[in-house]
Structure formats: structure tokens, C-alpha cells
Amino acid sequence: MRAALLVTIALVGCNGGGDSTTDSGTSAITAPVVTTVPAENAPSSRDVDVVITTDSEGPGEITYEYRWLSDNGLTWTTPTLPSTATSRGETWTVSVTPYSGTVSGPPGEATVSIVNGAPTLEAASFSPSTPTIGQDLTCVPVNGEDPDGDALTYVFAWTRDGSPLAESTDTLASSEVQVGATIECSVYATDGTDDSPTRTVSGAATNSPPTSTGSTITPSNPASTDDVTCAGEGGVDPDGDAVAWTYEWYVNGSRVPNESGETLSESYYVVGDVLNCSAIPNDGSAAGSGVVSGNVTVGNGLPVIASVSLTPTTPYNGDTLVCDVVGSDPDGTTLNWSYEWTLDGTVQSETSNLYLGTIVYGNEFTCTATATDGTDSVSQTSNTVTVANTLPVATTPSITPNSPIASNALTCASTGSDADGQSVGLSYQWTVGTNTYTGAGLPANTASKGDTVTCTVTPNDGVADGAAVSASVVIQNTAPPTPTVSINPTSPGTANDLTCSASPTTDSDGDTINYTYTWTIAGSTVGTGPTLASSATSGGDTVTCSATGSDGTDTSPAGTASVRITNSLPVVSASITPTVAQAQADDLICAVSASDPDGGTPSVTVTWEFLNYSNTWVAWTTGLETTTYTNDTINAADTVAGRQYRCTATATDTAGGSANGVSSARSVGAPPGCTGGIATGGALAGPYSAYGECFYTSTWGQTCDQACASQGQENVSHFGKDLWPDACSGGPTTADPVRWFYEHGNPANTTGTQHSFSGAGLGYTRNNQVHTGKCTTGNSIYGTYAGSTNQDSSVSSICVCGDEQVMTNTSPTTSFTGTNYYRGNTYQVTTDTALNAFSQYMNPGVSCSVDYFVFETASVSGPWTLLFTRRETEAAGAGYKLVDNVNLKLKAGKMYNIGAAWNCSSAQYYEVAPGGSSIGTFLTSAYSNAYDGTTPSAFTPAEGGGAHYSQQHYIYQ
């Protein structure tokens, strides 16, 4: 603070008289020479001192008076002008007046200007006091002041190891602080006009040790078998360094030497010991202080189970499973063991270490072992083991044949078995060289001579393959085939040399065949080689060439060829007499003529054939007798009306040459019962016979019943046939049913055209009345007739007469319905009979196929011989279903089963008591049975009871 002081000094002079006077004159005292310190310019913060550089001179002792005067009118009177009295911008003049005690001398003066006072700064310091890694560093100015009271601004500059840093504030970021680096801060204060001196502070950056808040032991209740672990808590490093830990362990208060890890082994303590630890933090450069944990007390050691395993590890069906355990008690206590087994997740009753129950493929087992020390128990479960599949096995295969040739097909056979009881499949593989084939058979000619053929069989039980087994064979040489031998010329005379040739020249193995030839006559060798000279043969000789081939390994069977020297074949012919024959009346004789151009009498054999219902010539062996040659005659009793026969005569000469003569076919006419007809009403004369039935023309107005009765026979024209509609409007149409007459094979009309035989077959009976069919002028043998629909007529008709057996009425009531049945009747024939046709009453639900059969036997117990079978398609609905053109000879004394078979739903009708039969005795001791619907040979009648019979009709003679 500045003070203004005004001092007035009055100098008073006194004379001797004591009067005071003022002396204003110049004294003898000189003016002092003065300066100021500071000179000229003095900071406002400085006191200004007057310095007398040259003292005043004068009498007496001189003293000085000081008077300071500012340009602002302020004054001060001491040698020192204090800074508190001045202000920046003022000019002060100091006047120093010398005084000798009585006289004042002239003053000396000096002037000084008060200028700005520079700030001051005592020092600089760091906060924190030492640079520390990871912390920002602050540069703190110490005692910065401004004499003028101006606000100070500080200017900072930073260096690291002498190198300037970009930071210009008071704080250096922690990222710029590096361990060991010297950090220096320079700072000065400025009041805007003047600066203080620069102050610096420096220091090397140091690491800060980490800190910890505590330590913890786990487990907190350890057993004597447990290792314990110490964990530090709250580890923090001021520098941000990662904190690592070292450890100190104490047992019952005593440091455990040489143990600095986080885990202390159970070997250092026993039950009842007290444990604690200290986790010491460390940042890699310095360690902090650790904090000791709380105490934990060691408890009972649990039993230790080292392992639980099942033996065997891969069990199979039939094995015994063992639960193996390895364990101990850390406290030395004897352990007690118990076991629990699971099978496919289900606990078993077995409690020992052996599983004595059944194990099978696919079962999954585990064993849990429990150890008890009397205080605690420990359990451990084994790994799961699965009962493995026992691989199937196959027997060593056998190859058939065991010494094969190339043309043999090979078969490989083996059998498989499986301990698990699984079904074993066998796969076969053949190996021939580098080629492989599959299947149990190897086709012929797959391998060649010398090849080794191996069959490998692999069993499989549906899960896995078993071990493959093999067998091998070597393809043997194929012997050359029996050669085909020929002799040239084929019809030699006595002058011809003979040449023998054999083929083939190579066999199936590709080997060349060399042939050896031998010539014989009547069993004696007459030459070798391929040629026989004519001189070795005679007329009539039979010369044989025998050739065998060799492929170098095997020899073929002999092939032979023979020729006869100049032999001529017999001449033979055959014919049947009589030229017109009636069934049951005329023997059929094969008349033979045979001769040998070479002389001598040839031997003759005769065979017979007949044309069956399917127009096939088949051998006839029944009723053959001898007239001139063996079996050259068919007994009349064995002939069948309407059937065609032929004979063949074979003549053989003494040289073995033979020739055949075949007769023309001879048709046998109707039996004697068809001796006459009524030829009235037109050009058709009767009777006409076809396949055993007799055809007649009726008289005008006569029914067929009347016409046949006049012949002593029955009218069978209507047998088994439906009637067709009447109409007279242009002739029959193609929609009309086939006429029964044509079905029986009208010999004059094989094409079946209705009008080509002058209307034959148009007549029929209905309700025992004669009716005409459709008729037009010029087409009927009966002349012009304008008929009307359904008009009964007295016109003549063609009638079929014979014997008909009706087994029952036409309205049966007893029936059964089923499929896959054969039903019929069995008869024992009393008189030779020709069976021409038969029908059976049935009611198929739908149109279906019906098989008709006739079997023959000599005994009811069999064997039965199939004589006849035919399949017909029958319409649905009830009625007698007809099979025609049977034409079988039924012999007296033989038994015949006549019936029908079907495999559709059909009703079969029968009577419970048999009626009469003209062809023989009805037998209830033989009956038909089920039919499989496939082939006739699949069925034969069976012996047994059955007092019922099927409803049948049949026509016979």
C-alpha cells in the first residue's frame, strides 16, 4: 500500500543576539550528486533507494533531507521510497538537501519511473510427486506471485528423455509416461507483460505395485483327500498391468516351505489341520502386499475310486460280465463295496461284481460301484458296453462237380450258422482269373481248361459279414466229343473204296483233334486208317467205321457209321379192309404187301393210330389181334363209330434195311342199330352217321320221337341244347346258335353253312313237336313253304336217334355252392359201350371255364387213367352243360369216373340216392374230390363213401 506524506522543513537563522533569521542565500555547502536504485526505471514491486554518489561539501557535519514528489502530487521523505507508496506508471523525483546544522546547501535530484513488476515463481513440482506408470502426471507451479497483483498465467513445456513432447498444459497423459523415462516439466508465470523466471521439475517414471483385498481357500470344507486352492481377491494394479499371483501357505500357523503355487497338495495335511493362505499380487515388476485368508479345517477324506470298468469291454453272447474297480481310502480306512447293474437302462437285481444273467446281442450294460469308509460314500459308473454281434460263420464250400470241365455248370454250396441265433444269409462270389461273378451257380463255359475257379462264401447275419471261406477247383480237360462219322459213298457197291470222315476237328477247349479209324465187318477188323479198299468188302456186307478222337490228353468215345454194300430196301404197302365198316360189327384188318428186291422174305410189324377229338393221330393199342402179321387186326368189338383209323406196316430185310407203308384213313360207320331211315319229304335220304349218332329223316307230320321209336331207339336231338327263335323272314342269321347237328360233324357239310345242305339241321323238336327253322323258297328240301312264327308244322325233319340215359329230373333241389371242385359219378360198365356225349347239371354264377373228364380203372382203389379231357366255356345260369364228341369205348368190367371240374362259384346239384344206369352200375365207393384248377393230371378220383350222385345225362351205344 502506498502512503502520501508531506514534510515541510523550515530553516531558521539565529544571530548572536538570539534572533532568528532565515538565510536564503547561497551557503558554502555544495550540492550532493544522487542517483536512484533501481536507476531510471523501478519495478512497482521494488523499493527505490536514493544513493548519494558524491557527498556535499561544506562546513561542519552535513546531514541530508529527503523529499520524494510524484507527478501525481504524492510525497515521501525517507531515503527509501517503498514499493507500497508507488504505482506502476508514476514518475517520482527525489530531492536531497544537505544541511550542516545551520546552513542548507543546494539539493541534488534524481528521477525514476515506476514500471511493471515482473511475476515471481518459486519452483515447480509433480503430482504425484514421482511419475508413475498408468497415471496422468500434473506439473504444479509453486508460489507464483505478481507484485502488481496481476493474474498470472502459467506456460508449460514437457520433455521425455530430453525430447520435447506435444503436451502444453499442466497435465501429461499416462500414455506418455514410460517406465524408466525421465520426464521434465518447465513452467513460468506471466502477467501479460513480464514473465517470471522458468522453473523446472523432473523425475524418472516408476512402476506402481498392485494391491489386493483378500485371499480365499477352496474348497471351504476340504477333505483330507482334497487338494486346496488359494485365490487372490481384488487384485488391482495402478499402472494397469496384468496382476499375477504368488502364494504363501500355512498349516496350523506354520509357513509351508517351498510352496508358492495356487494349489496345495493333500499330502501336506491330515484330518483336523487348519489351513490358510496369502495371495500376493505382482505386476511383473513389483509385488504388492498379500492378505491372509480365513482359516479352513480339513475334514474326512472321501474314498477314492480310480476306475470302474466292465470286462470284457466287448462282450458277446454267452460271456460273463465282471465289474472291475480300483479304489482306496486316503485315511487308510478299509472300504466296503456295493454294485448296481443296469440293462438297457433298467436296474437289475444282481448286486455282486459279476453279472450272472443272460446277455444277448444288442444289450447295453453299465455298472455303478459304491465305496464306503464308514463316514462317506463315493459312487462311480462305468462306461456303457454293448453286447457285440457274434459274426456268423460259414462252412467251407463244396463245388459240384469237383473235377469239372468247361462245359459243366458249377454249383457252390455252404451252410451258415450264427451264435446269436440270427438268420444267416450267404452270398457267393466266383473268381475266374481277374473276373468275378455272383450267385451260387456259375454257368457252363464261363471258365476254360486250366483255369482255377474259386468260390468264396460270405455269411451275413443281417448286421455284419462273417469271415469269408473259399474253395477252388481247376477246370479239367474236356475230352473230345463223340465224333460224327460218315462213310462215302453212302450207298456203295462192291467196286467202291470207302472213305471214313469224322468231325469236329477241334474240341470245346480249342484243342486240335486227331482221329484214329478202325473198319469192321461182322465184328472183325478189316482195316485201319480213313480209307478201306473195295477189295475188303463183299456184296451184302455191312461195313462199320469206328473213329475215336484224341486232343493229346483224353480220347473221345467212339463214333461209328455203317453202310451196306449194295443192299436194297424192302417194298411195302398197307391198306385197311373192309372198305366200308360198321362199328361193333366189322374187324379192321391191315392188309400188307411186302417184298425184298435183294431176295428173301422181310419181317413185318404193324402199328395202328386213330384220329382223336383234337384231330391228332395217336397210337391205338386196344383190342389188337393177329390175322397174318402181329397186331394187324382191330377186333370189331373195339371199334368206335365215327372214328378214323390208319395202320402202318414196317418191313425189315435180312440186311437190316426197313421201309414203312401207311394205309389211307378208314372211317368207321354207325353201328348196326342205324340200319334204315325214312326218306320222305325231299332229297335227303337216311340214315346218316357221324361219330356214332344215327341221323334219320322223319315222315310228314311225324315227330323225331316217333321217327326214332320206329327204329327202336330214343330221340336225342334235343340233348343238352337250348332252342332258338322261330322266324320265316329271309333265312337264318349269324346270331342264331350253332345247330346241334353241325356240332356232331355233318359229313356232308364241314363248313357249317346252314343252307348248303338243303336245310339239314334246321329241324328240331320242342315239347315233342316238330318245328321248322327259318325257311325261304328254294332253300328247303321240303319244298315251298310259307311258315309263320312259332307255327307247329307237319314238315319232316332230321332226327338224331340213339340211347340217352337221364340220371335225374330237370328240376333238382339238392345242391351246394363252391369253387375249386370236381364232381361226377363212377360207373362199373357191364356191357361194352360207346360213350358219345354227356352233360352235367350246374348253375355257374358267372360265365366260366369248366373242365370235363373221363377216368378209367380196373379197381376202385386205382390207379386211374385219364382217357378224356376238354375245357368248355359255360354261360352263367342253371342247366345241363354239354360236352360232345367224347367217343370213348367203355369196356365191360372196367370202372369209369365221368364228371366236370370248375374253379368259379357254381352250384352243383345231386340226388341222395342213385338212380338206374344203362351203361353200368353206379358206385358209391368211389367219388371225385377237390380240383386245383390247373392240369388234368393234378386230379385223380379218390376211394371212399358217398351215397349221392351228380345229375347227368349221357348218350351211348
VOLO-435796 format. One record per residue (C-alpha): x, y, z; residue in one letter. Coordinates in steps of 0.2 Angstrom, whole numbers, plus 2048, in hexadecimal, padded with zeros to 3 digits. Example, Ala and Ser with C-alpha at 12.3 -4.5 7.8 and 13.67 -1.06 7.14 Angstrom:
BEGIN
83E7EA827A
8447FB824S
//
This chain:
BEGIN
800800800M
8068117FBR
807820809A
807832805A
81183D811L
81584F810L
82385681AV
82886881BT
83986D821I
83B87F827A
84D885829L
84E893836V
85E89E839G
8638A584AC
86E8B384DN
8798B585BG
86C8BF863G
8618B0863G
8568B6855D
8518AA848S
8538AE836T
8508A5826T
85F8A381BD
85B8A180AS
86B8A5802G
8778997FBT
881890808S
892889806A
88B877805I
88B86E7F4T
87D8657EDA
87E8527EFP
87E8477DFV
8708397E1V
86982B7D7T
85B81E7DAT
85C80B7DCV
8558057D1P
85A8137C6A
84E81B7BAE
84180D7B9N
83C8047C9A
8307F67C9P
8207F97D3S
8257EB7DES
8357F27E3R
83A7FF7F0D
84480D7E9V
8538137F2D
85C8247F1V
86F8217EFV
87A8307F2I
88882E7E6T
89183E7EBT
88F8467FCD
88C8587FES
89B862805E
899870811G
89D875822P
89986A830G
89085A830E
884858822I
87484F823T
86784C816Y
85584F814E
84B845808Y
83B84A7FFR
83383E7F2W
8258467E7L
81B83D7DAS
8138447CAD
8038407D3N
80784B7E1G
80C83E7EDL
81B8407F9T
826836803W
83583B80FT
84082C812T
84F827809P
845818803T
8358197F9L
82C8097FDP
8238007F0S
8138027FAT
8148147F6A
8168137E4T
80B80E7D5S
80F8077C4R
8108167B8G
8158237C5E
82582E7C3T
82D8337D4W
83A8407D7T
8458407E6V
84D8507EDS
85B84E7F9V
86085E803T
87085E80DP
87086781EY
87F86B828S
87586F838G
873882834T
873883822V
86B879814S
873876804G
86C8747F3P
8638647F0P
8688567E4G
85A84D7DAE
85683D7D1A
8478377C8T
8408257C6V
83281E7BDS
8278107C5I
8258027B9V
81C7F17B9N
8217E47C6G
8267D37BFA
81E7C47C6P
8277B87D1T
8277A57D1L
82F79C7DFE
83078A7D8A
82677C7CFA
82176B7D5S
81975A7CFF
8087537D5S
80A7457D8P
81B74A7DES
82373B7D4T
81E7377C2P
8147277C3T
81071B7B5I
7FD71B7B2G
7FA72C7BAQ
7F873E7B2D
8067497B8L
80275B7BET
80F7697BEC
80C7757CDV
8137877CDP
81978B7DFV
81679C7E7N
8137A67D7G
8107B97DBE
80E7C97D2D
8137DA7DBP
8067E37D2D
7F97D77D7G
7F67D27C5D
7EF7C17C1A
7FC7B57BCL
7FC7A97AET
80779A7AEY
81079479EV
81578179EF
821777794A
824764795W
833759790T
836746791R
848741792D
84C75378BG
84075277CS
83275E77CP
82175877DL
811760775A
808762786E
80777578BS
7FB77479AT
7FF7707ACD
7FA75E7AAT
8047507A0L
7F974179BA
7FE7307A3S
80172A791S
810735790E
81772E7A0V
82372079DQ
82C7167AAV
83E71C7ACG
83C72C7A1A
84173D7A9T
8327497A8I
83675B7AAE
82976A7ACC
82F77C7A9S
82378A7AFV
82379D7B0Y
8167AA7B6A
8117B87ABT
8067C77B0D
8047CC79EG
8137D879ET
8217CF7A7D
8257BD7AAD
82C7B57B9S
83B7AB7B9P
8397997B2T
83878C7BFR
83B7797BBT
8377697C3V
83C7577BDS
83B7457C2G
83D7337BBA
82C72A7B9A
82A71C7C5T
81F70C7C6N
81170B7D3S
80F6FB7DCP
7FD6F37DBP
7F26F17EAT
7E66E37F1S
7D76E37FCT
7D86D1802G
7DB6BE7FFS
7CF6AF7FET
7D269D800I
7C76907F6T
7BF6857FAP
7BA68D80AS
7B767C813N
7C567280CP
7C765F80FA
7D8657812S
7D8651800T
7D46627F9D
7E266D7F2D
7DE67F7F6V
7DF68F7ECT
7E36A17F1C
7DB6AF7E7A
7E06C27E9G
7D26CE7EAE
7D16E07E4G
7E16E07DBG
7E46F27D3V
7F36F97CCD
7F470C7CBP
7FE70C7BBD
7F17017B3G
7FD6F27B2D
7F66E07B2A
7F76DA7C4V
7FF6C97C7A
7FF6C07D8W
80B6B77E3T
8066AE7F2Y
80B6AA804E
80369B80DW
80169881FY
7FD688828V
7F868A83AN
80069B83AG
811695833S
81769B822R
81868C815V
82968E80EP
82C68E7FBN
81A68E7F7E
81569E7EDS
8086977E1G
7F669A7E2E
7F26877E6T
7F867E7F6L
7F966B7F5S
7EF661801E
800659806S
804668811Y
7F566681DY
7EA659826V
7D965982DV
7D766783AG
7E5673834D
7E1685832V
7E668D821L
7E869F81BN
7F16A880DC
7F66B9807S
7F56BE7F4A
8026CB7F0I
7FF6D67E1P
80D6D97D4N
80D6E37C5D
81D6DC7BEG
8286EA7C5S
8236EB7D6A
8196E27E3A
80B6E97EEG
8066E37FFS
7FC6D4801G
7ED6D180DV
7EC6C1817V
7DC6B7814S
7D06B1822G
7D36A0829N
7CC68F822V
7CC67F82CT
7D066E823V
7C2661824G
7C164F820N
7C8649810G
7BC641804L
7BF6307FDP
7C86317ECV
7C26277DDI
7CF6277D0A
7C661D7C3S
7B66137C0V
7B76087B0S
7AD5F97A9L
7B75EA7A3T
7B65E5795P
7B55F678DT
7AD5EE77ET
7A25E0785P
7995D377AY
78B5C777DN
78F5BB78AG
79D5C5793D
79D5CA7A6T
79E5DC7A9L
7AA5E17B8V
7A95F37C0C
7BC5F77C4D
7BF6057D0V
7CF60D7D6V
7CE6187E6G
7D561D7F7S
7D2627806D
7DE636809P
7DB63481CD
7E062181BG
7CF61B81FT
7C960A818T
7BC60D80BL
7AC604808N
7A66027F6W
7946007EFS
78F5FE7DDY
7806037D2E
77D5FC7C0W
7726047B3T
76C5FB7A3L
766606795D
7636137A3G
75A6087AFT
7616047C0V
7645F17C2Q
7635E77D2S
7755E17D1E
7805EA7DFT
7915E17DDS
79F5E67D2N
79A5D87C6L
78B5D97BBY
7845C77BAL
7755CA7B0G
7735C779DT
77B5D3791I
7765D477FV
77B5DE770Y
7765F0771G
7745F1784N
77C60078CE
7845FF79EF
78B60A7ABT
7916077BCC
7916147CAT
79E6107D8A
79C6187EAT
7AA6197F6A
7A661D809T
7B3621817D
7A6621825G
7A4634823T
7A2638811D
79E62F801S
7A46327F0V
79C62B7E0S
7A26297CEQ
79A6227BFT
7A36197B1S
7A261C79FN
794614796T
79860478DV
78D5FD77FT
78D5EA77CV
7955E876BA
78E5DE75DN
7965CD75BT
79B5CC749L
7935BE740P
79E5B0739V
79C5A6729A
7A3594725T
7B0592719T
7A6591708P
7A55826FDS
7A65846EAI
79C5786E0T
7A35706D5P
7B356F6DEN
7BD56B6CES
7B45766C1P
7B65796AFI
7B25896A6A
7A15846A1S
79C5806B2N
79158C6BCA
79858E6CDL
78F58E6DET
7965956EEC
78E58F6FEA
791594710S
787596720T
7875A472CG
7855A573FS
7845B374CD
7875B275FA
77A5C0761D
76D5B5759G
76B5C274BQ
7665BC739S
7765BB72FV
7765C071DG
7835BA711L
78A5C3703S
7955BB6F6Y
7A25C26EBQ
7AC5B86DDW
7BD5BD6D8T
7C45B86C7V
7D45C16C4G
7D15D36C6T
7BE5D16C3N
7B15CF6D0T
79F5C96D0Y
7925C86DDT
7855BA6E1G
7865A96E7A
7875A26D6G
7945A66C8L
78E5A36B6P
7965966ABA
7A459C6A0N
7A85AB6ACT
7B95A46AFA
7C659B6A4S
7D158C6A5K
7DF58F6B2G
7D659E6BAD
7D559E6CDT
7C35A16D3V
7C15A76E4T
7B05A96EEC
7B05B46FCT
7A25B4709V
79E5C2714T
7925C0722P
7875CF728N
77C5CF737D
7735DE733G
77F5E973DV
7905E5736A
79A5D972BD
7A35CB732G
7B45C472CA
7B35BF71AA
7B85AD716V
7BD5A6705S
7C05976FBA
7C85956EAS
7C75886DCV
7D25886CCV
7C95866BBI
7CE5756B4Q
7D05716A2N
7C056D699T
7C255D690A
7BE55F67DP
7AC55C679P
7A654C671T
7A954F65FP
79C550652T
7A2543645V
79D541633S
7A2535625I
7A3539613N
79B534608P
78B532612T
785524607S
79451B601P
79650C5F6G
7A34FF5F7T
7AF5095EBA
7AF5195F6N
7BD51D602D
7B6524612L
7BC53461BT
7B853762DC
7B7549633S
7B5550645A
7B156164CS
7B356D655P
7C6570652T
7C757B662T
7BF578673D
7B7584680S
7C8588687D
7CF58D676G
7DA57E675D
7DD576664T
7D6565663I
7DF55665BN
7D4548656Y
7D8535655T
7CD52B64AY
7C951864BT
7BF50E63EW
7B54FF642T
7A94F363AI
79F4E7645A
7A94EC654G
7BA4E864BS
7C74F5648T
7CA4F7635V
7D5507635G
7DB51763DT
7DD528637G
7D053362FP
7CF52961FT
7C951761CL
7CD50F60BA
7BF507602S
7C84F7602S
7C44F5614A
7B14F5612T
7A44E960AS
7924EC604G
7864EC613G
7944F0620D
7904FD62CT
7A050762FV
7A251163ET
7AF51F641C
7B3523653S
7BD533656A
7C453A667T
7CB54B669G
7DA550674S
7DE56267AD
7EF55D681G
7E755A692T
7D7550691D
7CF545684T
7BE54767ES
7B153967EP
7B053066EA
7A4536660G
79F52A653T
79652A642A
79151B638S
78D518626V
78650961DR
78E50360EI
781503600T
7724FF60BN
760505605S
75250A611L
7434FF612P
733505608V
723506613V
71150C612S
70250C61EA
6F050E61DS
6E150B628I
6D34FF624T
6C44FF623P
6C250F61AT
6B2512622V
6B150D634A
6A450F642Q
6A9511654A
6A750265FQ
6A44F7650A
6B34F7645D
6C54F3649D
6D24FF642L
6E04F6639I
6F04FE634C
6F44F5623A
7074F5620V
7114F2610S
7244F0613A
7334EA609S
7464EC608D
74E4F05F8P
75E4E85FED
7544D8600G
74E4D0610G
73F4D361BT
73F4E3625P
7374E3637S
7284EE639V
7214F7648T
710501649V
70B510653T
6FA519654W
6F552B657E
6E5534659F
6E0546657L
6DB54D668N
6CE55B66CY
6DC569669S
6E0562658N
6F155A65DT
6F6549658W
6FA53F667V
6FF52D66AA
6F152066BW
6F5510676T
6E450A67BT
6DD4F9675G
6EB4F5669L
6EB4E3662E
6F64D9655T
6EF4D4644T
6FF4D363AT
70B4DF643Y
70C4E3655T
6FF4F065BN
6F94F2649D
6E74F164ET
6DB4FC659I
6CD4F1660N
6BC4F865BA
6B74F966DA
6C4506670D
6BF511662T
6B7522665V
6AA529659A
6AF539650G
6C2537654R
6CF536647Q
6DD529647Y
6ED52663DR
6FB51963EC
70D51963BT
717509635A
72A509637T
7344FC62DA
7464F8632T
7514ED626D
75F4E262CT
76C4F062AA
7634FB636G
75B506629G
74950B62DS
73B515625A
72A51B62AN
71951A621G
70B524628V
6F9521624S
6EC52E620S
6E053362EA
6D1528630R
6C1530639S
6B6524642V
6A452663FG
69552564BA
692515654P
68550964EP
677512657G
67751F64AC
67151463CT
66351E634G
65B52F632G
64B53662CI
64F53F61CA
640549619T
63C55B616G
64B56060CG
65C55B605A
665557615L
665544618A
66B53C628G
672537633P
681541634Y
68E53D642S
69B54964AA
6A5544659Y
69953665EG
68953F65DE
67B539651C
673547646F
66154463FY
65554E635T
64354D63CS
63354B632T
62755962FW
61F55E63FG
62A552649Q
633558659T
64655365CC
64054966BD
63453F65FQ
64253D652A
64F53665EC
64252B667A
63F523656S
65151E656Q
651517668G
65B52666EQ
659536678E
658548671N
668551677V
66656066BS
66356C67AH
670565685F
67957368FG
674581683K
669591684D
65C595677L
65E5A466CW
6515B0666P
6455AC657D
6435B8649A
6405B7636C
6465C762FS
6565C5625G
65F5B662CG
66A5B363BP
6755C1642T
6875BF649T
6805C365AA
6775B265BD
67F5A5666P
68A59865EV
67F589659R
681579663W
682570652F
69157964CY
69957765DE
69956465AH
6A256664AG
69656563BN
6A155B62FP
699564620A
69C576627N
6AC579631T
6AB58C62FT
69B58D638G
69259962CT
680596630Q
67959661EH
68658C615S
67F57B61AF
66D57F614S
668585625G
66E57662FA
66F579642G
661587641L
65557B649G
65457865CY
647572668T
63F57C676R
632575682N
633565676N
62D570667Q
636572657V
63A584652H
64358C644T
650599645G
6515A863AK
64D5A3628C
64C5AB618T
6465A5607T
65259B5FDG
65E59760DN
654589615S
654577610I
642577615Y
63C582607G
634593608T
62D597618Y
6275A761FA
6295A4632G
6245B063FS
62C5B4650T
62B5A665DN
61F59C651Q
61F589655D
622580644S
61F56F63DS
62F572633V
63C564634S
64C56763ES
65D55F641I
65D555651C
66C54E65BV
66853E663C
672534670G
67252F682D
67153D68FE
67253A6A2Q
66A5476ACV
6705466BEM
6645516C6T
65655D6C3N
65956F6BDT
6545786CCS
6605736D9P
65F57A6EBT
66E5736F4T
67E57D6F1S
68D5856F8F
6975946F2T
6AA5966F2G
6BA5986E8T
6C858D6E3N
6BE57D6E2Y
6BD56D6D8Y
6AD5646D9R
6A65556CEG
6A15436CFN
6AA5326CFT
6A35246C5Y
6A85126C3Q
6A450D6B0V
69B4FD6AET
69A4FD69BT
6A750468ED
6A051668AT
6A4525680A
6A353568AL
69E54267DN
69A551688A
69555669AF
68F5656A4S
68F56A6B6Q
6825756BEY
68A5856C5M
6865976C9N
6965A26C7P
6945B46CFG
69E5BB6C0V
6A45B56B0S
6B35AA6B3C
6BE59C6ADS
6B958A6B1V
6C457B6AFD
6BC56B6AAY
6C555A6AEF
6C35476ACV
6CF53C6B6F
6D05296B5E
6D651C6C2T
6D55096C5A
6D450C6D7S
6CB5196E1V
6DB51C6EBS
6E45206DBG
6EF5246D2P
6E452F6C7W
6E85336B5T
6E25436ADL
6D953F69DL
6D154F698F
6D256169DT
6CB571695R
6C858369BR
6B858C696E
6B359E69AT
6A259D6A2E
6955AB6A4A
68E5B06B5A
67E5A86BAG
6775976BEA
6765896B1G
67E5796ABY
68F57F6A4K
694574695L
6A456C690V
6A256467FD
6AD559673N
6B454F682V
6B453F678N
6BC533685L
6BB520685K
6B551B696L
6BA50969AK
6B04FD6A4A
6B74FA6B5G
6C150A6B5K
6BC5196C0M
6BA52B6BAY
6B953B6C3N
6AF5486B8I
6AE55A6BEG
6B256C6BDA
6BE5786C7A
6BD58B6C9W
6C65996D3N
6B85A66D3C
6A95A86DFS
69D59B6D9S
68E5916E0A
68F57E6DEQ
67F5746DEY
67E5626E4Y
6725546EAE
67554B6FBV
67153A6F3A
6775346E2P
66B5316D4G
66D5236C7G
67A5236BAS
67A51B6A9S
68D51B6A7I
6915126B7G
6905126CAT
6915226D4F
69E5216E1L
69E52A6F1T
6AF5246F6S
6B852F6EBA
6B55426E9Y
6BE5526E3S
6C755E6EEN
6CE5706EEA
6D65766DDY
6E45836DDD
6DF58A6CDG
6EF5896C4T
6F35786BAT
6E95696B8P
6F755E6BFS
6F55676D0A
6E555E6D3F
6E154C6D5T
6D15456DDP
6D253F6EFA
6CB5306F8E
6BE532705G
6AC533709G
69E53F703G
68C539700A
6885476F4H
68B54A6E1Y
68C5596D6S
67E55C6CAQ
6845576B8Q
67E5536A7H
68854869BY
68654168AI
68D530686Y
68C52167AQ
//
